[in-house]
């Protein structure tokens, strides 16, 4: 299982990428990936 701490570190990188693009498709994918990381680490989705 992925630790919540490691998941949050990776999510921070996804968040940076999210804010660097204006593509809605890319933003949806970054959000989806962050939610997958949250699920894998036992955290609630946002």
C-alpha distance matrix in Angstrom:
0.0 3.8 6.4 9.3 11.6 10.4 10.2 13.7 15.0 14.5 15.8 18.9 19.7 19.5 21.7 24.2 24.5 25.0 27.9 29.4 30.1 32.4 31.3 30.1 28.4 26.3 25.6 24.3 22.0 20.6 20.2 18.5 16.0 15.3 14.8 12.3 10.3 11.0 10.0 6.5 6.2 8.5 11.6 14.9 16.3 19.4
3.8 0.0 3.8 6.5 8.4 6.7 6.6 10.1 11.2 10.8 12.3 15.2 16.1 16.2 18.3 20.6 21.2 21.8 24.5 26.0 27.0 29.5 28.6 27.6 26.2 23.8 22.9 22.1 19.8 18.0 17.7 16.5 13.8 12.7 12.9 10.8 7.9 8.9 9.2 6.0 4.7 8.2 10.3 13.7 14.7 17.4
6.4 3.8 0.0 3.8 5.3 5.3 6.2 8.7 10.1 11.0 12.2 14.5 16.1 16.7 18.2 20.5 21.7 22.2 24.5 26.3 27.7 30.2 29.7 28.8 27.8 25.3 24.0 23.5 21.6 19.3 18.7 18.2 15.6 13.6 14.0 12.9 9.5 9.4 10.6 8.3 5.3 8.2 9.5 13.3 14.9 17.2
9.3 6.5 3.8 0.0 3.8 5.5 5.0 6.1 8.7 10.0 10.2 12.3 14.6 15.0 15.8 18.4 19.9 20.0 22.1 24.3 25.7 28.0 27.8 26.7 26.1 23.7 21.9 21.5 20.1 17.5 16.5 16.5 14.4 11.7 12.0 11.9 8.6 7.4 9.6 8.6 5.1 7.2 7.0 10.6 12.2 14.1
11.6 8.4 5.3 3.8 0.0 3.8 5.4 5.2 6.4 8.9 9.8 10.8 13.2 14.5 15.2 17.1 19.1 19.8 21.4 23.3 25.3 27.8 28.0 27.4 27.0 24.2 22.4 22.7 21.3 18.2 17.7 18.3 15.8 13.0 14.3 14.4 10.7 10.2 12.9 11.8 8.6 11.0 10.4 13.7 15.0 16.2
10.4 6.7 5.3 5.5 3.8 0.0 3.8 5.4 5.1 6.5 8.6 10.1 11.4 12.8 14.3 16.0 17.4 18.5 20.5 22.0 23.7 26.6 26.5 26.1 25.3 22.4 21.1 21.4 19.4 16.5 16.7 17.0 14.0 11.8 13.6 13.0 9.2 10.1 12.6 10.7 8.5 11.8 11.8 15.0 15.7 17.0
10.2 6.6 6.2 5.0 5.4 3.8 0.0 3.8 5.4 5.3 6.1 8.7 10.2 10.5 12.0 14.4 15.5 16.0 18.4 20.1 21.5 24.0 23.7 23.0 22.1 19.5 18.0 18.0 16.2 13.4 13.2 13.4 10.6 8.2 9.8 9.5 5.7 6.6 9.5 8.2 6.5 9.7 9.2 12.0 12.1 13.5
13.7 10.1 8.7 6.1 5.2 5.4 3.8 0.0 3.8 5.4 4.8 6.2 8.9 9.7 10.0 12.3 14.2 14.6 16.3 18.4 20.2 22.7 22.9 22.2 22.1 19.3 17.3 17.9 16.6 13.4 12.9 14.1 11.8 8.7 10.6 11.6 8.2 8.0 11.6 11.3 9.2 11.6 9.9 12.2 12.2 12.6
15.0 11.2 10.1 8.7 6.4 5.1 5.4 3.8 0.0 3.8 5.5 5.3 7.0 9.1 10.0 11.2 13.2 14.5 16.0 17.4 19.6 22.5 22.9 22.9 22.6 19.4 18.0 19.0 17.4 14.0 14.5 15.8 13.0 10.5 13.3 13.7 10.3 11.2 14.5 13.6 11.8 14.8 13.5 15.9 15.7 15.9
14.5 10.8 11.0 10.0 8.9 6.5 5.3 5.4 3.8 0.0 3.8 5.4 5.3 6.5 8.7 10.1 11.0 12.5 14.7 15.8 17.4 20.4 20.3 20.3 19.6 16.4 15.4 16.3 14.2 10.9 12.0 13.0 9.8 8.1 11.3 11.2 8.2 10.2 13.2 12.2 11.5 14.7 13.7 15.7 14.8 15.2
15.8 12.3 12.2 10.2 9.8 8.6 6.1 4.8 5.5 3.8 0.0 3.8 5.4 4.9 6.0 8.6 9.8 10.1 12.3 14.2 15.6 18.2 18.2 17.8 17.5 14.5 12.8 13.6 12.3 8.8 9.0 10.7 8.3 5.5 8.8 10.0 7.5 8.6 12.0 12.1 11.5 13.9 12.1 13.3 12.0 11.7
18.9 15.2 14.5 12.3 10.8 10.1 8.7 6.2 5.3 5.4 3.8 0.0 3.8 5.4 4.9 6.3 8.7 9.6 10.8 12.5 14.8 17.5 18.3 18.4 18.7 15.5 13.7 15.4 14.4 10.6 11.3 13.7 11.6 9.0 12.3 13.8 11.3 12.0 15.7 15.8 14.7 17.0 14.9 16.1 14.8 13.9
19.7 16.1 16.1 14.6 13.2 11.4 10.2 8.9 7.0 5.3 5.4 3.8 0.0 3.8 5.3 5.1 6.4 8.6 10.2 10.8 13.0 16.2 16.7 17.4 17.3 13.8 12.7 14.8 13.2 9.6 11.5 13.6 11.1 9.6 13.4 14.2 12.1 13.8 17.1 16.7 16.3 19.1 17.4 18.6 17.0 16.2
19.5 16.2 16.7 15.0 14.5 12.8 10.5 9.7 9.1 6.5 4.9 5.4 3.8 0.0 3.8 5.4 5.1 6.1 8.8 9.9 11.0 13.9 13.9 14.1 13.8 10.4 9.3 11.0 9.5 5.8 7.8 10.0 7.9 6.9 10.6 11.8 10.5 12.3 15.3 15.5 15.7 18.1 16.3 16.9 14.6 13.8
21.7 18.3 18.2 15.8 15.2 14.3 12.0 10.0 10.0 8.7 6.0 4.9 5.3 3.8 0.0 3.8 5.4 4.9 6.4 8.7 10.4 12.8 13.6 13.6 14.3 11.3 9.1 11.3 11.1 7.3 8.1 11.3 10.3 8.3 11.5 13.7 12.5 13.2 16.5 17.4 17.1 19.0 16.6 16.7 14.4 12.7
24.2 20.6 20.5 18.4 17.1 16.0 14.4 12.3 11.2 10.1 8.6 6.3 5.1 5.4 3.8 0.0 3.8 5.4 5.4 6.3 9.1 12.1 13.6 14.6 15.5 12.1 10.6 13.6 13.1 9.6 11.4 14.4 13.1 11.7 15.1 16.9 15.5 16.7 20.0 20.4 20.1 22.3 20.0 20.4 18.2 16.4
24.5 21.2 21.7 19.9 19.1 17.4 15.5 14.2 13.2 11.0 9.8 8.7 6.4 5.1 5.4 3.8 0.0 3.8 5.5 5.0 6.6 10.0 10.7 12.1 12.5 8.9 8.3 11.4 10.6 7.6 10.3 13.0 11.7 11.4 14.9 16.2 15.4 17.2 20.0 20.4 20.8 23.1 21.1 21.3 18.7 17.1
25.0 21.8 22.2 20.0 19.8 18.5 16.0 14.6 14.5 12.5 10.1 9.6 8.6 6.1 4.9 5.4 3.8 0.0 3.8 5.5 5.8 8.1 8.8 9.3 10.3 7.3 5.3 8.6 8.9 6.1 7.8 11.1 10.9 10.4 13.3 15.3 15.1 16.3 19.0 20.1 20.6 22.4 20.0 19.5 16.6 14.5
27.9 24.5 24.5 22.1 21.4 20.5 18.4 16.3 16.0 14.7 12.3 10.8 10.2 8.8 6.4 5.4 5.5 3.8 0.0 3.8 5.6 7.5 9.8 10.8 12.7 10.2 8.1 11.6 12.5 9.9 11.1 14.6 14.6 13.5 16.3 18.7 18.2 19.0 22.0 23.2 23.3 25.0 22.3 21.7 19.0 16.4
29.4 26.0 26.3 24.3 23.3 22.0 20.1 18.4 17.4 15.8 14.2 12.5 10.8 9.9 8.7 6.3 5.0 5.5 3.8 0.0 3.8 7.0 9.2 11.5 13.0 10.1 9.4 13.2 13.4 11.2 13.3 16.4 16.0 15.6 18.7 20.5 20.1 21.4 24.3 25.1 25.4 27.4 25.0 24.8 22.0 19.8
30.1 27.0 27.7 25.7 25.3 23.7 21.5 20.2 19.6 17.4 15.6 14.8 13.0 11.0 10.4 9.1 6.6 5.8 5.6 3.8 0.0 3.8 5.5 8.2 9.7 7.3 7.3 11.0 11.5 10.3 12.5 15.2 15.4 15.8 18.5 20.2 20.4 21.9 24.4 25.3 26.1 28.0 25.7 25.0 21.9 19.7
32.4 29.5 30.2 28.0 27.8 26.6 24.0 22.7 22.5 20.4 18.2 17.5 16.2 13.9 12.8 12.1 10.0 8.1 7.5 7.0 3.8 0.0 3.8 6.2 8.8 8.0 7.6 10.8 12.4 12.0 13.5 16.1 17.1 17.5 19.7 21.7 22.4 23.5 25.8 27.2 28.1 29.6 27.1 26.0 22.6 20.1
31.3 28.6 29.7 27.8 28.0 26.5 23.7 22.9 22.9 20.3 18.2 18.3 16.7 13.9 13.6 13.6 10.7 8.8 9.8 9.2 5.5 3.8 0.0 3.8 5.4 5.3 6.2 8.7 10.0 10.7 12.3 14.2 15.5 16.6 18.5 20.1 21.3 22.7 24.5 25.9 27.3 28.7 26.6 25.4 21.8 19.7
30.1 27.6 28.8 26.7 27.4 26.1 23.0 22.2 22.9 20.3 17.8 18.4 17.4 14.1 13.6 14.6 12.1 9.3 10.8 11.5 8.2 6.2 3.8 0.0 3.8 5.4 5.0 6.1 8.6 9.8 10.4 12.1 14.2 15.2 16.4 18.3 20.0 20.9 22.5 24.3 25.8 26.8 24.6 22.9 19.2 17.2
28.4 26.2 27.8 26.1 27.0 25.3 22.1 22.1 22.6 19.6 17.5 18.7 17.3 13.8 14.3 15.5 12.5 10.3 12.7 13.0 9.7 8.8 5.4 3.8 0.0 3.8 5.5 5.2 6.4 8.8 10.0 10.6 12.4 14.4 15.5 16.6 18.6 20.1 21.2 22.7 24.6 25.8 24.1 22.7 19.0 17.6
26.3 23.8 25.3 23.7 24.2 22.4 19.5 19.3 19.4 16.4 14.5 15.5 13.8 10.4 11.3 12.1 8.9 7.3 10.2 10.1 7.3 8.0 5.3 5.4 3.8 0.0 3.8 5.4 5.1 6.2 8.6 9.8 10.5 12.3 14.2 15.3 16.6 18.4 20.0 21.0 22.7 24.4 22.6 21.8 18.3 17.0
25.6 22.9 24.0 21.9 22.4 21.1 18.0 17.3 18.0 15.4 12.8 13.7 12.7 9.3 9.1 10.6 8.3 5.3 8.1 9.4 7.3 7.6 6.2 5.0 5.5 3.8 0.0 3.8 5.4 5.1 6.1 8.5 9.9 10.6 12.3 14.2 15.4 16.5 18.4 20.0 21.2 22.6 20.4 19.2 15.7 13.8
24.3 22.1 23.5 21.5 22.7 21.4 18.0 17.9 19.0 16.3 13.6 15.4 14.8 11.0 11.3 13.6 11.4 8.6 11.6 13.2 11.0 10.8 8.7 6.1 5.2 5.4 3.8 0.0 3.8 5.5 5.1 6.1 8.6 9.9 10.5 12.3 14.3 15.3 16.5 18.3 20.0 21.0 19.0 17.5 13.8 12.4
22.0 19.8 21.6 20.1 21.3 19.4 16.2 16.6 17.4 14.2 12.3 14.4 13.2 9.5 11.1 13.1 10.6 8.9 12.5 13.4 11.5 12.4 10.0 8.6 6.4 5.1 5.4 3.8 0.0 3.8 5.3 4.9 6.1 8.5 9.8 10.4 12.3 14.1 15.2 16.4 18.4 19.9 18.4 17.6 14.1 13.6
20.6 18.0 19.3 17.5 18.2 16.5 13.4 13.4 14.0 10.9 8.8 10.6 9.6 5.8 7.3 9.6 7.6 6.1 9.9 11.2 10.3 12.0 10.7 9.8 8.8 6.2 5.1 5.5 3.8 0.0 3.8 5.5 5.2 6.2 8.7 9.9 10.6 12.4 14.3 15.3 16.7 18.4 16.7 16.3 13.1 12.2
20.2 17.7 18.7 16.5 17.7 16.7 13.2 12.9 14.5 12.0 9.0 11.3 11.5 7.8 8.1 11.4 10.3 7.8 11.1 13.3 12.5 13.5 12.3 10.4 10.0 8.6 6.1 5.1 5.3 3.8 0.0 3.8 5.4 5.1 6.2 8.7 9.9 10.5 12.4 14.3 15.4 16.5 14.3 13.2 9.8 8.7
18.5 16.5 18.2 16.5 18.3 17.0 13.4 14.1 15.8 13.0 10.7 13.7 13.6 10.0 11.3 14.4 13.0 11.1 14.6 16.4 15.2 16.1 14.2 12.1 10.6 9.8 8.5 6.1 4.9 5.5 3.8 0.0 3.8 5.5 5.1 6.2 8.7 9.8 10.6 12.3 14.3 15.3 13.9 12.9 9.5 9.7
16.0 13.8 15.6 14.4 15.8 14.0 10.6 11.8 13.0 9.8 8.3 11.6 11.1 7.9 10.3 13.1 11.7 10.9 14.6 16.0 15.4 17.1 15.5 14.2 12.4 10.5 9.9 8.6 6.1 5.2 5.4 3.8 0.0 3.8 5.4 5.0 6.3 8.7 9.8 10.5 12.4 14.3 13.3 13.4 10.6 11.3
15.3 12.7 13.6 11.7 13.0 11.8 8.2 8.7 10.5 8.1 5.5 9.0 9.6 6.9 8.3 11.7 11.4 10.4 13.5 15.6 15.8 17.5 16.6 15.2 14.4 12.3 10.6 9.9 8.5 6.2 5.1 5.5 3.8 0.0 3.8 5.4 5.1 6.3 8.7 9.9 10.7 12.4 10.6 10.8 8.3 8.7
14.8 12.9 14.0 12.0 14.3 13.6 9.8 10.6 13.3 11.3 8.8 12.3 13.4 10.6 11.5 15.1 14.9 13.3 16.3 18.7 18.5 19.7 18.5 16.4 15.5 14.2 12.3 10.5 9.8 8.7 6.2 5.1 5.4 3.8 0.0 3.8 5.3 4.9 6.2 8.5 9.8 10.4 8.7 8.1 5.3 6.8
12.3 10.8 12.9 11.9 14.4 13.0 9.5 11.6 13.7 11.2 10.0 13.8 14.2 11.8 13.7 16.9 16.2 15.3 18.7 20.5 20.2 21.7 20.1 18.3 16.6 15.3 14.2 12.3 10.4 9.9 8.7 6.2 5.0 5.4 3.8 0.0 3.8 5.4 5.1 6.1 8.6 9.9 9.6 10.0 8.1 10.4
10.3 7.9 9.5 8.6 10.7 9.2 5.7 8.2 10.3 8.2 7.5 11.3 12.1 10.5 12.5 15.5 15.4 15.1 18.2 20.1 20.4 22.4 21.3 20.0 18.6 16.6 15.4 14.3 12.3 10.6 9.9 8.7 6.3 5.1 5.3 3.8 0.0 3.8 5.4 5.0 6.2 8.6 8.4 10.0 9.0 11.1
11.0 8.9 9.4 7.4 10.2 10.1 6.6 8.0 11.2 10.2 8.6 12.0 13.8 12.3 13.2 16.7 17.2 16.3 19.0 21.4 21.9 23.5 22.7 20.9 20.1 18.4 16.5 15.3 14.1 12.4 10.5 9.8 8.7 6.3 4.9 5.4 3.8 0.0 3.8 5.5 5.2 6.1 4.8 6.3 6.0 8.6
10.0 9.2 10.6 9.6 12.9 12.6 9.5 11.6 14.5 13.2 12.0 15.7 17.1 15.3 16.5 20.0 20.0 19.0 22.0 24.3 24.4 25.8 24.5 22.5 21.2 20.0 18.4 16.5 15.2 14.3 12.4 10.6 9.8 8.7 6.2 5.1 5.4 3.8 0.0 3.8 5.4 5.1 5.6 6.6 6.8 10.2
6.5 6.0 8.3 8.6 11.8 10.7 8.2 11.3 13.6 12.2 12.1 15.8 16.7 15.5 17.4 20.4 20.4 20.1 23.2 25.1 25.3 27.2 25.9 24.3 22.7 21.0 20.0 18.3 16.4 15.3 14.3 12.3 10.5 9.9 8.5 6.1 5.0 5.5 3.8 0.0 3.8 5.7 7.6 9.9 10.3 13.5
6.2 4.7 5.3 5.1 8.6 8.5 6.5 9.2 11.8 11.5 11.5 14.7 16.3 15.7 17.1 20.1 20.8 20.6 23.3 25.4 26.1 28.1 27.3 25.8 24.6 22.7 21.2 20.0 18.4 16.7 15.4 14.3 12.4 10.7 9.8 8.6 6.2 5.2 5.4 3.8 0.0 3.8 5.7 9.0 10.5 13.4
8.5 8.2 8.2 7.2 11.0 11.8 9.7 11.6 14.8 14.7 13.9 17.0 19.1 18.1 19.0 22.3 23.1 22.4 25.0 27.4 28.0 29.6 28.7 26.8 25.8 24.4 22.6 21.0 19.9 18.4 16.5 15.3 14.3 12.4 10.4 9.9 8.6 6.1 5.1 5.7 3.8 0.0 3.8 6.8 9.2 12.5
11.6 10.3 9.5 7.0 10.4 11.8 9.2 9.9 13.5 13.7 12.1 14.9 17.4 16.3 16.6 20.0 21.1 20.0 22.3 25.0 25.7 27.1 26.6 24.6 24.1 22.6 20.4 19.0 18.4 16.7 14.3 13.9 13.3 10.6 8.7 9.6 8.4 4.8 5.6 7.6 5.7 3.8 0.0 3.8 6.5 9.3
14.9 13.7 13.3 10.6 13.7 15.0 12.0 12.2 15.9 15.7 13.3 16.1 18.6 16.9 16.7 20.4 21.3 19.5 21.7 24.8 25.0 26.0 25.4 22.9 22.7 21.8 19.2 17.5 17.6 16.3 13.2 12.9 13.4 10.8 8.1 10.0 10.0 6.3 6.6 9.9 9.0 6.8 3.8 0.0 3.8 6.6
16.3 14.7 14.9 12.2 15.0 15.7 12.1 12.2 15.7 14.8 12.0 14.8 17.0 14.6 14.4 18.2 18.7 16.6 19.0 22.0 21.9 22.6 21.8 19.2 19.0 18.3 15.7 13.8 14.1 13.1 9.8 9.5 10.6 8.3 5.3 8.1 9.0 6.0 6.8 10.3 10.5 9.2 6.5 3.8 0.0 3.8
19.4 17.4 17.2 14.1 16.2 17.0 13.5 12.6 15.9 15.2 11.7 13.9 16.2 13.8 12.7 16.4 17.1 14.5 16.4 19.8 19.7 20.1 19.7 17.2 17.6 17.0 13.8 12.4 13.6 12.2 8.7 9.7 11.3 8.7 6.8 10.4 11.1 8.6 10.2 13.5 13.4 12.5 9.3 6.6 3.8 0.0
